[in-house]
Amino acid sequence: MVTRAYLWTLSLADDLWQLPRTPRRSATGQGLAEYALILALIAIIAILALIFLGSQIRGILSNVGKSV
């Protein structure tokens, strides 16, 4: 009884494996768009950080330059 059920399951799995598959759409463009959005977000954050912290960064770099 167990062997018959096992063989039937294998036969069904083999039949399902042989079914024609529909081609999947490529997700390459979607991944590229996501990377572009992340890169744009990082650029915006960096620009805002330089705007708000620019004078402090300038002072720190000035001190480093004077000590060298």
C-alpha positions as CSV (number, residue, x, y, z in Angstrom):
1,M,0.0,0.0,0.0
2,V,2.8,2.5,0.9
3,T,4.7,1.5,-2.2
4,R,1.7,2.1,-4.5
5,A,1.1,5.6,-3.0
6,Y,4.8,6.4,-3.3
7,L,4.9,5.4,-6.9
8,W,1.7,7.3,-7.7
9,T,3.2,10.4,-6.1
10,L,6.4,10.0,-8.1
11,S,4.4,9.6,-11.3
12,L,2.3,12.7,-10.5
13,A,5.4,14.7,-9.8
14,D,7.0,13.6,-13.1
15,D,3.8,14.5,-15.0
16,L,3.8,18.0,-13.4
17,W,7.5,18.4,-14.2
18,Q,6.8,17.7,-17.8
19,L,4.1,20.4,-18.2
20,P,5.0,23.2,-20.5
21,R,6.2,26.2,-18.5
22,T,5.3,29.8,-19.3
23,P,8.4,32.0,-19.6
24,R,8.8,34.2,-16.7
25,R,9.3,37.9,-17.1
26,S,12.7,39.2,-16.5
27,A,13.1,41.1,-13.2
28,T,16.4,42.7,-14.3
29,G,14.8,46.1,-15.1
30,Q,13.0,46.2,-11.8
31,G,16.2,45.5,-9.9
32,L,18.0,48.2,-11.8
33,A,15.3,50.7,-11.0
34,E,15.5,49.8,-7.3
35,Y,19.2,50.3,-7.3
36,A,18.8,53.7,-9.0
37,L,16.3,54.8,-6.4
38,I,18.6,53.7,-3.5
39,L,21.5,55.6,-5.2
40,A,19.4,58.7,-5.6
41,L,18.3,58.5,-2.0
42,I,21.9,58.2,-0.8
43,A,22.9,61.2,-3.0
44,I,20.1,63.3,-1.5
45,I,21.1,62.4,2.0
46,A,24.7,63.2,1.3
47,I,23.8,66.6,-0.2
48,L,21.6,67.5,2.8
49,A,24.3,66.5,5.2
50,L,26.8,68.7,3.5
51,I,24.4,71.6,3.4
52,F,23.6,71.4,7.2
53,L,27.0,70.3,8.4
54,G,29.2,72.1,5.8
55,S,30.6,74.7,8.2
56,Q,31.5,72.2,10.9
57,I,33.2,69.9,8.3
58,R,35.1,72.9,6.9
59,G,36.3,73.8,10.4
60,I,37.5,70.3,11.1
61,L,39.3,70.0,7.8
62,S,40.9,73.4,8.3
63,N,42.2,72.3,11.7
64,V,43.6,69.1,10.1
65,G,45.2,71.1,7.4
66,K,46.8,73.5,9.9
67,S,48.2,70.6,12.0
68,V,49.8,69.0,8.9
